[in-house]
Amino acid sequence: MKKLTLLLGIFILLSSCQKEVDFNARDINFDRDVCFICLMGLTDQRYNAQSINEYGEVHWYDDIGCLAEEMRDTVTWNQWKGNKVRFWIGDANKGNDPSNWIDAEIAFYDYGKHTPMGYGYSAYADKPETDSIYTFEQVLLRINDGKTMREAFIQEKMLMMKDNPEKLKKLEEKLEKEHNKNN
C-alpha cells in the first residue's frame, strides 16, 4: 500500500510539473537563427515565418515558401508538429521589429514581390490595396502547384554564379527541380 501511495504521489508530482506550451511568436536571434529548410541566416523579418509545435519547438523559415516545402514532406511534418502547431509570419509593411509577427493563418497575402527565397508571397496584417489577395491555405496550394517566382529567382542567381562552375551546377539542379514541379 505504501508503494502504491508513493507511486501515486510521484505521478501526481510529475503530471503537475507539465507546463503549458507558449505558442506566442518568438523573437529572431539574427546572429544565429537559420531557416530550417534552406539553412540561410534570417535577415528580413518582413518575409520570415516560424512554426511552433505542441512541444514548444520552433522551426524558422526564410520565406513562406520554405514553410510550404517542409509541410510538403507530410510524414516528417506530421511527426514534428504533433497535434497542434501555430504559424507566425512577418508583416511585409514593417521592418525587423520584434512586434512584427502576425498570425499566418489569418494574414492577407499578395504575390509578386522579391522575397528572400524567391517564392514571391508577402503577408500583411491589414488587407492591402491590390486586386489579388490570397489566404494562407491558398498560398500553400499555389506554392505546391509551382505558382511562384522561384524559376526567375534561381536564373538570376545562376547569372551571378557563372564564374563558379560548382555553384552553377547546384543552381541548375534546383532550376530543373522547380521546372519539374511546374509540369
Backbone as ProteinMPNN parsed JSONL, in Angstrom:
{"seq_chain_A": "MKKLTLLLGIFILLSSCQKEVDFNARDINFDRDVCFICLMGLTDQRYNAQSINEYGEVHWYDDIGCLAEEMRDTVTWNQWKGNKVRFWIGDANKGNDPSNWIDAEIAFYDYGKHTPMGYGYSAYADKPETDSIYTFEQVLLRINDGKTMREAFIQEKMLMMKDNPEKLKKLEEKLEKEHNKNN", "coords_chain_A": {"N_chain_A": [[0.831, -1.19, 0.0], [1.973, 1.212, 0.774], [3.853, 1.514, -1.227], [2.202, 1.857, -3.444], [0.924, 4.254, -2.781], [3.159, 5.928, -2.717], [4.0, 5.749, -5.429], [1.722, 6.853, -6.661], [1.832, 9.425, -5.624], [4.248, 10.337, -6.756], [3.535, 10.255, -9.465], [1.47, 12.193, -9.527], [2.947, 14.439, -8.813], [4.787, 14.607, -10.975], [3.007, 14.96, -13.139], [1.874, 17.378, -12.483], [3.947, 19.087, -12.918], [4.067, 19.481, -15.567], [4.317, 21.861, -17.988], [2.494, 24.553, -19.505], [2.42, 24.999, -23.012], [3.972, 27.618, -24.744], [2.69, 29.343, -27.283], [3.177, 31.764, -28.409], [4.651, 34.137, -30.667], [8.141, 34.011, -31.337], [11.09, 35.987, -30.785], [13.46, 36.781, -33.307], [16.779, 35.672, -33.325], [19.042, 37.203, -34.855], [21.73, 36.741, -35.242], [22.078, 34.031, -35.072], [19.822, 32.376, -35.731], [18.53, 30.253, -38.226], [17.052, 29.329, -41.385], [14.996, 26.492, -41.414], [14.763, 24.913, -43.669], [16.298, 25.934, -45.968], [18.611, 26.698, -44.771], [19.621, 29.256, -44.658], [20.723, 32.267, -43.115], [18.529, 34.167, -41.085], [17.383, 37.287, -42.099], [15.551, 39.243, -42.815], [12.811, 40.13, -41.378], [10.367, 40.847, -42.41], [9.58, 38.959, -44.238], [10.065, 36.541, -43.091], [9.129, 33.477, -41.42], [7.653, 31.432, -38.837], [7.083, 28.345, -37.143], [5.472, 26.805, -34.432], [5.462, 24.001, -32.465], [3.45, 21.558, -30.602], [5.112, 20.945, -28.539], [6.561, 23.12, -27.979], [8.694, 23.608, -29.614], [10.502, 25.395, -32.11], [10.467, 26.091, -35.555], [12.191, 27.884, -37.932], [11.778, 29.971, -40.853], [12.989, 31.274, -43.877], [11.36, 32.314, -45.77], [7.941, 32.16, -46.768], [7.643, 30.155, -48.595], [9.562, 28.272, -47.907], [8.451, 27.208, -45.594], [6.215, 25.972, -46.762], [7.573, 24.054, -48.23], [8.601, 22.413, -46.168], [6.201, 21.465, -45.076], [5.281, 19.944, -47.151], [6.55, 17.478, -47.036], [4.886, 15.285, -45.727], [4.894, 13.113, -43.818], [7.178, 13.464, -42.13], [6.639, 16.107, -41.353], [4.126, 15.854, -40.017], [4.862, 14.234, -37.863], [6.63, 15.958, -36.521], [5.04, 18.261, -35.912], [3.029, 17.285, -34.27], [-0.025, 17.298, -32.413], [-0.833, 19.916, -32.513], [-0.078, 23.039, -34.004], [1.292, 26.256, -34.456], [1.405, 29.099, -36.542], [3.429, 31.826, -37.492], [4.108, 34.899, -39.168], [6.091, 37.456, -40.694], [5.003, 40.858, -40.993], [4.86, 42.378, -44.036], [4.781, 45.095, -44.337], [6.22, 46.155, -42.321], [9.362, 46.428, -40.513], [12.28, 44.906, -39.104], [11.234, 44.694, -36.499], [10.566, 43.39, -33.284], [7.827, 43.168, -32.697], [6.609, 42.628, -35.02], [5.366, 40.249, -35.815], [2.65, 38.4, -37.184], [-0.374, 36.468, -37.107], [-0.114, 33.825, -39.172], [-2.13, 32.338, -40.346], [-4.353, 33.938, -40.561], [-3.561, 36.126, -41.917], [-3.291, 38.455, -44.691], [-2.368, 37.895, -48.037], [-0.261, 38.819, -50.749], [1.034, 38.661, -54.106], [4.075, 38.717, -55.951], [6.257, 40.22, -55.132], [9.786, 40.652, -54.516], [11.136, 38.206, -52.605], [13.011, 36.665, -49.871], [13.717, 33.95, -50.694], [12.629, 33.824, -53.164], [9.955, 33.043, -53.635], [7.846, 34.815, -53.711], [5.596, 35.671, -52.208], [3.955, 37.822, -49.958], [3.039, 38.794, -46.654], [0.408, 40.408, -44.773], [-0.948, 42.292, -42.072], [-3.103, 43.975, -42.309], [-5.502, 44.286, -44.884], [-4.125, 44.649, -48.041], [-4.176, 47.167, -50.682], [-4.86, 45.83, -53.419], [-5.503, 43.853, -56.349], [-5.375, 41.05, -56.225], [-5.686, 38.974, -53.608], [-4.676, 36.582, -51.254], [-5.362, 33.706, -49.179], [-3.827, 32.007, -46.375], [-3.986, 29.213, -46.772], [-4.491, 29.156, -49.543], [-2.105, 30.263, -50.503], [-0.234, 28.301, -49.749], [-1.172, 26.163, -51.352], [-0.834, 27.276, -53.918], [1.956, 27.575, -53.982], [2.708, 24.878, -53.813], [1.686, 24.1, -56.243], [3.479, 25.213, -57.919], [3.246, 27.902, -58.538], [5.015, 30.344, -58.369], [7.755, 32.674, -58.031], [10.119, 31.444, -58.258], [11.668, 30.165, -60.338], [12.619, 32.302, -61.939], [14.031, 33.619, -59.961], [16.045, 31.746, -59.333], [17.319, 31.595, -61.824], [18.339, 34.179, -61.98], [20.209, 34.075, -59.901], [21.889, 32.198, -61.017], [23.09, 33.592, -63.086], [24.685, 35.263, -61.603], [26.491, 33.459, -60.638], [28.037, 32.523, -62.72], [30.775, 32.347, -62.998], [31.521, 30.432, -61.233], [31.671, 27.263, -61.413], [30.912, 25.019, -59.808], [28.931, 25.948, -57.965], [27.168, 26.901, -59.85], [26.313, 24.543, -61.096], [24.843, 23.359, -58.996], [22.777, 25.229, -58.782], [21.61, 24.922, -61.304], [20.57, 22.354, -61.008], [18.65, 22.877, -59.025], [16.991, 24.588, -60.479], [16.054, 22.853, -62.454], [14.604, 21.111, -60.821], [12.59, 22.852, -59.847], [11.379, 23.467, -62.288], [10.359, 20.942, -62.961], [8.41, 20.67, -60.981], [6.512, 22.417, -61.864], [5.515, 21.22, -64.099]], "CA_chain_A": [[0.0, 0.0, 0.0], [2.863, 2.368, 0.829], [4.455, 1.661, -2.546], [1.17, 2.395, -4.313], [0.769, 5.653, -2.399], [4.368, 6.608, -3.153], [3.928, 5.849, -6.883], [0.655, 7.799, -6.971], [2.373, 10.749, -5.291], [5.241, 10.693, -7.779], [2.787, 10.501, -10.685], [0.798, 13.495, -9.385], [4.0, 15.456, -8.832], [5.289, 14.73, -12.343], [1.976, 15.493, -14.027], [1.646, 18.778, -12.146], [5.1, 19.846, -13.409], [3.933, 19.664, -17.004], [3.995, 23.257, -18.188], [1.712, 24.94, -20.668], [3.27, 25.4, -24.129], [3.828, 29.002, -25.172], [2.573, 29.413, -28.739], [3.426, 33.132, -28.858], [5.772, 34.299, -31.595], [9.461, 34.21, -30.729], [11.954, 36.972, -31.436], [14.559, 36.203, -34.075], [18.169, 35.955, -32.971], [19.581, 37.355, -36.205], [23.11, 36.257, -35.343], [22.193, 32.576, -35.035], [18.667, 31.627, -36.236], [18.595, 29.96, -39.66], [15.889, 28.664, -41.96], [15.007, 25.044, -41.246], [14.832, 24.266, -44.982], [17.399, 26.35, -46.848], [19.755, 26.948, -43.889], [20.085, 30.639, -44.783], [20.515, 33.085, -41.922], [17.364, 35.04, -41.178], [17.839, 38.676, -42.175], [14.475, 40.178, -43.134], [11.62, 39.627, -40.696], [9.165, 41.126, -43.194], [9.22, 37.772, -45.016], [10.368, 35.335, -42.314], [8.0, 32.803, -40.782], [8.019, 30.455, -37.821], [6.025, 27.449, -36.683], [5.731, 26.345, -33.068], [4.674, 22.775, -32.295], [2.838, 21.347, -29.291], [6.171, 20.75, -27.549], [7.229, 24.4, -27.826], [9.843, 23.691, -30.52], [10.307, 26.382, -33.165], [11.172, 25.992, -36.838], [12.265, 29.18, -38.603], [11.774, 29.912, -42.312], [13.446, 32.477, -44.539], [10.328, 32.717, -46.723], [6.803, 31.251, -46.584], [7.864, 29.009, -49.477], [10.324, 27.259, -47.161], [7.45, 26.551, -44.739], [5.452, 25.077, -47.638], [8.462, 22.921, -48.548], [8.631, 21.482, -45.04], [4.879, 20.847, -44.926], [5.096, 19.011, -48.263], [7.003, 16.159, -46.544], [3.821, 15.115, -44.737], [5.22, 12.177, -42.736], [8.084, 14.154, -41.214], [5.932, 17.278, -40.828], [3.111, 15.438, -39.049], [5.553, 13.774, -36.651], [7.197, 17.099, -35.815], [4.053, 19.207, -35.399], [2.173, 16.685, -33.253], [-1.462, 17.57, -32.535], [-1.117, 21.344, -32.646], [1.018, 23.877, -34.478], [0.897, 27.659, -34.656], [2.239, 29.737, -37.56], [3.597, 33.273, -37.445], [4.842, 35.436, -40.314], [6.344, 38.886, -40.591], [4.186, 41.783, -41.777], [5.734, 42.962, -45.063], [4.759, 46.554, -44.217], [7.054, 46.564, -41.186], [10.754, 46.002, -40.603], [12.751, 43.861, -38.188], [10.747, 44.987, -35.152], [10.069, 42.144, -32.666], [6.355, 43.118, -32.671], [6.207, 42.491, -36.411], [4.737, 38.955, -36.11], [1.194, 38.285, -37.303], [-0.866, 35.096, -37.246], [-0.008, 33.499, -40.604], [-3.356, 31.723, -40.861], [-5.39, 34.956, -40.808], [-2.934, 37.229, -42.652], [-3.628, 38.657, -46.098], [-1.165, 37.673, -48.838], [-0.243, 39.197, -52.156], [2.045, 37.953, -54.882], [4.814, 39.461, -56.944], [7.4, 40.946, -54.586], [11.041, 39.91, -54.346], [11.244, 37.695, -51.234], [14.347, 36.091, -49.677], [13.986, 32.735, -51.467], [12.049, 33.961, -54.488], [8.607, 32.491, -53.828], [7.062, 35.956, -54.158], [4.388, 35.94, -51.417], [4.14, 38.702, -48.813], [1.9, 38.76, -45.732], [0.035, 41.698, -44.186], [-1.98, 42.254, -41.034], [-4.247, 44.69, -42.881], [-5.692, 43.95, -46.296], [-3.516, 45.644, -48.931], [-4.949, 47.648, -51.833], [-4.423, 45.132, -54.626], [-6.571, 43.037, -56.94], [-5.255, 39.634, -55.876], [-5.379, 38.696, -52.202], [-4.751, 35.149, -51.009], [-5.343, 33.222, -47.796], [-2.704, 31.139, -46.032], [-4.185, 27.934, -47.459], [-4.33, 29.37, -50.982], [-0.682, 30.47, -50.765], [0.417, 26.987, -49.678], [-1.571, 25.412, -52.55], [-0.192, 27.889, -55.087], [3.375, 27.209, -53.94], [2.79, 23.458, -54.163], [1.378, 23.986, -57.676], [4.557, 25.843, -58.666], [2.928, 29.291, -58.885], [5.968, 31.147, -57.61], [8.76, 33.393, -58.818], [11.361, 30.713, -57.985], [12.499, 29.908, -61.52], [13.31, 33.552, -62.272], [14.949, 33.864, -58.852], [17.192, 30.853, -59.498], [18.03, 32.014, -63.031], [19.093, 35.381, -61.617], [21.359, 33.616, -59.112], [22.795, 31.493, -61.932], [23.875, 34.611, -63.779], [25.678, 35.756, -60.649], [27.442, 32.379, -60.355], [28.574, 31.973, -63.973], [32.219, 32.116, -62.859], [31.738, 29.41, -60.206], [31.002, 26.089, -62.002], [30.328, 24.125, -58.801], [27.681, 26.557, -57.508], [26.287, 26.974, -61.01], [25.727, 23.209, -61.273], [23.811, 23.188, -57.955], [21.636, 26.063, -59.156], [20.964, 24.27, -62.453], [19.782, 21.249, -60.46], [17.476, 23.478, -58.373], [16.114, 25.091, -61.528], [15.403, 21.668, -63.043], [13.63, 20.645, -59.829], [11.475, 23.798, -59.889], [10.713, 23.286, -63.568], [9.605, 19.688, -62.877], [7.237, 20.911, -60.128], [5.53, 23.169, -62.646], [4.983, 20.396, -65.213]], "C_chain_A": [[0.879, 1.259, 0.0], [3.506, 2.607, -0.532], [3.456, 2.285, -3.516], [0.966, 3.886, -4.037], [1.959, 6.475, -2.871], [4.36, 6.798, -4.675], [2.864, 6.856, -7.328], [1.131, 9.228, -6.701], [3.375, 11.231, -6.324], [4.541, 11.035, -9.092], [2.108, 11.866, -10.641], [1.814, 14.628, -9.459], [4.513, 15.681, -10.262], [4.259, 15.346, -13.277], [1.682, 16.959, -13.712], [2.785, 19.661, -12.625], [5.011, 20.125, -14.904], [3.497, 21.099, -17.273], [3.222, 23.467, -19.477], [2.654, 25.426, -21.766], [2.945, 26.836, -24.521], [3.833, 29.036, -26.701], [2.775, 30.83, -29.272], [4.659, 33.178, -29.751], [7.058, 34.57, -30.825], [10.199, 35.31, -31.48], [13.072, 36.245, -32.168], [15.883, 36.616, -33.441], [18.916, 36.003, -34.298], [21.006, 36.834, -36.337], [23.21, 34.735, -35.311], [21.0, 31.781, -35.57], [18.762, 31.487, -37.755], [17.322, 29.251, -40.1], [16.05, 27.151, -41.842], [15.216, 24.324, -42.573], [16.079, 24.65, -45.762], [18.683, 26.677, -46.09], [20.377, 28.339, -44.064], [19.829, 31.356, -43.463], [19.325, 34.003, -42.119], [17.833, 36.491, -41.128], [16.705, 39.673, -42.361], [13.154, 39.659, -42.574], [10.344, 39.908, -41.473], [8.682, 39.903, -43.963], [9.467, 36.471, -44.264], [9.106, 34.77, -41.687], [8.543, 31.866, -39.709], [6.814, 29.586, -37.523], [6.45, 26.933, -35.314], [4.84, 25.129, -32.844], [4.171, 22.632, -30.857], [3.856, 21.127, -28.177], [6.954, 22.037, -27.297], [8.456, 24.558, -28.692], [9.509, 24.636, -31.672], [11.113, 25.996, -34.399], [11.06, 27.361, -37.497], [12.301, 28.974, -40.111], [12.159, 31.276, -42.869], [12.32, 33.126, -45.344], [9.165, 31.737, -46.512], [6.924, 30.024, -47.488], [8.644, 27.901, -48.784], [9.404, 26.502, -46.201], [6.643, 25.561, -45.575], [6.274, 23.85, -48.012], [8.491, 21.92, -47.4], [7.298, 20.75, -44.904], [4.614, 19.813, -46.018], [5.528, 17.593, -47.882], [6.075, 15.776, -45.385], [4.17, 14.187, -43.584], [6.096, 12.866, -41.693], [7.383, 15.339, -40.559], [4.93, 16.867, -39.746], [3.734, 14.908, -37.761], [6.06, 14.958, -35.849], [6.117, 17.959, -35.173], [3.192, 18.614, -34.289], [0.715, 17.036, -33.499], [-1.793, 19.035, -32.777], [0.131, 22.073, -33.118], [0.466, 25.283, -34.694], [1.903, 28.303, -35.597], [2.248, 31.253, -37.369], [4.392, 33.697, -38.676], [5.015, 36.934, -40.112], [5.412, 39.683, -41.479], [5.113, 42.508, -42.752], [5.741, 44.485, -45.036], [5.68, 47.064, -43.116], [8.469, 46.042, -41.382], [11.069, 44.896, -39.624], [12.397, 44.157, -36.735], [10.205, 43.699, -34.54], [8.541, 42.037, -32.616], [5.769, 42.907, -34.063], [5.434, 41.206, -36.708], [3.225, 39.062, -36.172], [0.838, 36.818, -37.471], [-0.926, 34.766, -38.74], [-1.315, 32.964, -41.174], [-4.475, 32.722, -41.095], [-4.834, 36.172, -41.552], [-3.49, 37.299, -44.068], [-2.326, 38.548, -46.884], [-1.344, 38.252, -50.235], [0.935, 38.5, -52.818], [2.776, 38.925, -55.798], [6.006, 40.248, -56.428], [8.624, 40.037, -54.502], [11.137, 39.504, -52.873], [12.571, 36.939, -51.098], [14.664, 34.843, -50.496], [13.219, 32.703, -52.792], [10.671, 33.365, -54.69], [7.613, 33.588, -54.198], [5.824, 36.298, -53.354], [4.739, 36.762, -50.174], [2.875, 38.688, -47.975], [1.676, 40.138, -45.111], [-1.036, 41.478, -43.119], [-3.258, 42.909, -41.544], [-4.306, 44.414, -44.378], [-5.095, 45.036, -47.192], [-4.435, 46.005, -50.093], [-4.395, 47.011, -53.103], [-5.548, 44.234, -55.111], [-6.551, 41.592, -56.45], [-4.789, 39.472, -54.428], [-5.593, 37.204, -51.987], [-4.785, 34.858, -49.514], [-4.101, 32.352, -47.597], [-2.805, 29.816, -46.797], [-3.984, 28.072, -48.959], [-2.858, 29.546, -51.35], [0.047, 29.128, -50.754], [0.088, 26.143, -50.912], [-0.884, 25.963, -53.802], [1.296, 27.533, -55.13], [3.553, 25.752, -54.341], [2.487, 23.213, -55.639], [2.446, 24.65, -58.542], [4.284, 27.268, -59.089], [3.753, 30.214, -57.991], [6.86, 31.904, -58.585], [10.116, 32.696, -58.714], [12.251, 30.52, -59.203], [13.286, 31.157, -61.912], [14.355, 33.885, -61.212], [16.222, 33.025, -59.021], [18.001, 31.232, -60.74], [18.875, 33.263, -62.768], [20.347, 35.004, -60.824], [22.386, 32.911, -60.005], [23.675, 32.482, -62.688], [24.99, 35.149, -62.881], [26.778, 34.724, -60.4], [28.116, 31.815, -61.596], [30.077, 31.687, -63.905], [32.553, 31.056, -61.807], [31.007, 28.141, -60.648], [30.319, 25.174, -60.985], [28.982, 24.665, -58.301], [26.675, 26.634, -58.644], [25.602, 25.639, -61.251], [24.616, 22.961, -60.251], [22.569, 24.008, -58.291], [20.895, 25.486, -60.352], [20.091, 23.103, -61.991], [18.52, 21.776, -59.769], [16.48, 23.974, -59.412], [15.363, 23.946, -62.188], [14.309, 21.133, -62.104], [12.392, 21.542, -59.818], [10.678, 23.641, -61.173], [9.853, 22.013, -63.551], [8.368, 19.832, -62.004], [6.123, 21.551, -60.937], [4.908, 22.34, -63.765], [4.295, 19.159, -64.722]], "O_chain_A": [[0.576, 2.24, -0.679], [3.687, 3.751, -0.949], [3.821, 3.145, -4.318], [0.849, 4.682, -4.968], [1.792, 7.589, -3.367], [4.675, 7.883, -5.162], [3.085, 7.623, -8.265], [0.849, 10.135, -7.485], [3.355, 12.396, -6.723], [4.913, 12.0, -9.759], [2.166, 12.617, -11.614], [1.566, 15.653, -10.094], [4.654, 16.824, -10.699], [4.606, 16.171, -14.121], [1.278, 17.705, -14.604], [2.612, 20.876, -12.73], [5.79, 20.912, -15.443], [2.423, 21.512, -16.835], [3.291, 22.664, -20.408], [3.586, 26.182, -21.49], [1.778, 27.214, -24.616], [4.861, 28.787, -27.332], [2.568, 31.075, -30.46], [5.581, 32.374, -29.613], [7.062, 35.261, -29.806], [9.959, 35.534, -32.666], [13.568, 35.218, -31.704], [16.073, 37.774, -33.07], [19.368, 34.976, -34.805], [21.443, 36.517, -37.444], [24.297, 34.187, -35.498], [21.157, 30.591, -35.845], [19.034, 32.45, -38.471], [16.613, 28.654, -39.291], [17.113, 26.604, -42.136], [15.789, 23.234, -42.598], [16.842, 23.776, -46.174], [19.725, 26.907, -46.704], [21.52, 28.569, -43.667], [18.843, 31.084, -42.779], [19.134, 34.556, -43.203], [18.583, 36.88, -40.232], [16.892, 40.857, -42.084], [12.468, 38.856, -43.207], [9.325, 39.266, -41.219], [7.503, 39.814, -44.306], [9.11, 35.401, -44.756], [8.137, 35.492, -41.452], [9.733, 31.552, -39.68], [5.67, 30.026, -37.633], [7.625, 26.662, -35.07], [3.622, 25.202, -33.008], [4.438, 23.483, -30.008], [3.497, 21.125, -27.0], [7.893, 22.053, -26.502], [9.196, 25.53, -28.541], [8.375, 24.672, -32.149], [12.282, 25.623, -34.304], [9.971, 27.925, -37.604], [12.783, 27.951, -40.599], [11.7, 32.308, -42.379], [12.326, 34.336, -45.572], [9.394, 30.595, -46.114], [6.367, 28.97, -47.18], [8.413, 26.72, -49.045], [9.557, 25.295, -46.014], [6.412, 24.432, -45.143], [5.744, 22.742, -48.102], [8.415, 20.713, -47.628], [7.274, 19.547, -44.644], [3.807, 18.903, -45.826], [4.94, 16.618, -48.35], [6.432, 15.923, -44.216], [3.768, 14.46, -42.453], [5.781, 12.848, -40.503], [7.513, 15.553, -39.354], [4.894, 17.472, -38.675], [3.184, 15.115, -36.679], [5.938, 14.971, -34.624], [6.251, 18.351, -34.014], [2.675, 19.353, -33.45], [0.262, 17.071, -34.643], [-2.903, 19.363, -33.197], [1.245, 21.77, -32.692], [-0.693, 25.458, -35.071], [3.108, 28.084, -35.472], [1.214, 31.872, -37.118], [5.241, 32.952, -39.166], [4.208, 37.591, -39.455], [5.065, 39.251, -42.578], [6.053, 43.18, -42.327], [6.611, 45.107, -45.645], [5.895, 48.27, -42.993], [8.733, 45.294, -42.323], [10.225, 44.044, -39.345], [13.197, 43.889, -35.838], [9.457, 42.979, -35.201], [8.009, 40.932, -32.506], [4.556, 43.001, -34.249], [4.88, 41.094, -37.802], [2.595, 39.715, -35.34], [1.658, 36.021, -37.927], [-1.705, 35.366, -39.48], [-1.579, 33.123, -42.366], [-5.456, 32.395, -41.763], [-5.558, 37.138, -41.79], [-4.076, 36.342, -44.575], [-1.293, 39.053, -46.445], [-2.424, 38.187, -50.822], [1.73, 37.832, -52.156], [2.172, 39.844, -56.352], [6.703, 40.886, -57.217], [8.504, 38.814, -54.428], [11.212, 40.364, -51.995], [13.192, 36.607, -52.107], [15.797, 34.698, -50.955], [13.17, 31.67, -53.459], [10.251, 33.194, -55.834], [6.646, 33.332, -54.915], [5.051, 37.155, -53.784], [5.679, 36.449, -49.443], [1.77, 38.583, -48.507], [2.609, 40.924, -44.945], [-1.9, 40.61, -43.242], [-4.361, 42.452, -41.245], [-3.276, 44.323, -45.047], [-5.498, 46.197, -47.121], [-5.347, 45.255, -50.442], [-3.552, 47.6, -53.78], [-6.45, 43.898, -54.344], [-7.606, 40.981, -56.281], [-3.651, 39.792, -54.082], [-6.567, 36.63, -52.474], [-4.307, 35.644, -48.696], [-3.414, 32.011, -48.56], [-1.83, 29.359, -47.394], [-3.376, 27.204, -49.586], [-2.408, 29.044, -52.381], [0.852, 28.848, -51.642], [0.969, 25.48, -51.459], [-0.409, 25.199, -54.643], [1.832, 27.226, -56.195], [4.448, 25.425, -55.121], [2.967, 22.241, -56.223], [2.332, 24.651, -59.768], [5.014, 27.808, -59.92], [3.265, 30.777, -57.011], [6.726, 31.782, -59.802], [11.145, 33.287, -59.043], [13.466, 30.694, -59.111], [14.484, 31.078, -62.186], [15.437, 34.376, -61.533], [17.333, 33.532, -58.871], [19.231, 31.196, -60.713], [19.99, 33.385, -63.276], [21.422, 35.558, -61.056], [23.592, 33.013, -59.781], [24.862, 32.234, -62.901], [26.09, 35.45, -63.345], [27.882, 35.085, -59.993], [28.708, 30.737, -61.537], [30.588, 30.872, -64.673], [33.725, 30.809, -61.522], [29.842, 27.955, -60.298], [29.26, 24.615, -61.271], [28.006, 23.919, -58.224], [25.476, 26.455, -58.434], [24.416, 25.61, -61.58], [23.568, 22.415, -60.596], [21.444, 23.543, -58.108], [19.667, 25.557, -60.405], [19.001, 22.89, -62.522], [17.446, 21.191, -59.908], [15.271, 23.805, -59.252], [14.166, 24.057, -62.452], [13.227, 20.753, -62.551], [11.267, 21.044, -59.783], [9.447, 23.676, -61.155], [8.738, 22.014, -64.073], [7.362, 19.173, -62.264], [4.943, 21.267, -60.728], [3.878, 22.724, -64.318], [3.798, 18.369, -65.524]]}, "name": "protein", "num_of_chains": 1, "seq": "MKKLTLLLGIFILLSSCQKEVDFNARDINFDRDVCFICLMGLTDQRYNAQSINEYGEVHWYDDIGCLAEEMRDTVTWNQWKGNKVRFWIGDANKGNDPSNWIDAEIAFYDYGKHTPMGYGYSAYADKPETDSIYTFEQVLLRINDGKTMREAFIQEKMLMMKDNPEKLKKLEEKLEKEHNKNN"}
